[in-house]
Amino acid sequence: MSETPAYTPPKVWTWDKENGGKFANINRPIAGATHEKELPVGRHPLQLYSLATPNGQKVTIMLEELLALGHKGAEYDAWLIKIGDGEQFGSGFVGVNPNSKIPALMDRSGAKPIRVFESGAILVYLAEKFGAFLPTEPAARAECLSWLFWQMGSAPYLGGGFGHFYAYAPSKMEYPIDRFAMEVKRQLDVLDRQLATNEFIAGPDYTIADIAILPWYGGLVKGWLYGDSATFLSAQDYKHVNRWADRLLQRPAVIRGRKVNRVSGEPHSQLHERHEASDFETKTQDRLAKAV
């Protein structure tokens, strides 16, 4: 291993704004709002405030899957939150999610609005509200929730660990990249072994476990996360994960859900805000450009 400059931690840590890599402008060691800004509210029961990161995609995929099943109560307005501009620190957003992370959901279908934050919590909330994509039989439910929480606990090693040091840190450092690459490959092996004998993550049925894991680990093996990381990690070797991801990515609801709140990629894949089902046909960035 190559030599790196020795670092001795100070007795008391202090915040260095210039030492946070790509996201230094929005990372800070305190919580709370930085400015006053109310959130918009549309006409549908569910109001989503998000961005098409892997965590954001979980919820829009779930909502599109629910609508595909005929659950009209799952109609939603998806409002774009530009985290690079710090919009997650507006007072309205902090009121929905005190942790200032996307996605955040407000359910206004009842007499009193209900806030739900953390993507895994939103998936469980929606699954229970509509009785879909979460088994009710105890063993199957336990398996599904175990894999859902596996994703919630594992993804920080992928995103905040490997992804940060491989793609976003101010400089490349061998030790953290090696450490987190090893862990991500172990996680991919966990999934590959599970999918070797199961059609979907938690068994024979498509569930919120698949919806949660696809944007992270499906995106990784398909080469959509962190530059050339799929090549670096030999992601093609995980053939069962690739088979599973390829199958899910053909689902119409997954295709639609991945477009919502997307602000990068091909214009036809970007639907900055979603307020009606027809928006997929009329308001993607390529359609808007043609209309000008």
Secondary structure by P-SEA (a helix, b strand, c coil): cccccbbbbccbbbbcccccccccccccccccccbbbbbbbccccbbbbbcccaaaaaaaaaaaaaaaacccccbbbbbbbcccccccccaaaaaaccccccbbbbbccccbbbbbccaaaaaaaaaaaacccccccaaaaaaaaaaaaaaaaccccccccccccccccccccaaaaaaaaaaaaaaaaaaaaaaccccccccccccaaaaaaccaaaaaaacccccccccccccccaaaaaaaaaaaaacaaaaaaaacccccccccccccccccccccccccaaaaaaac
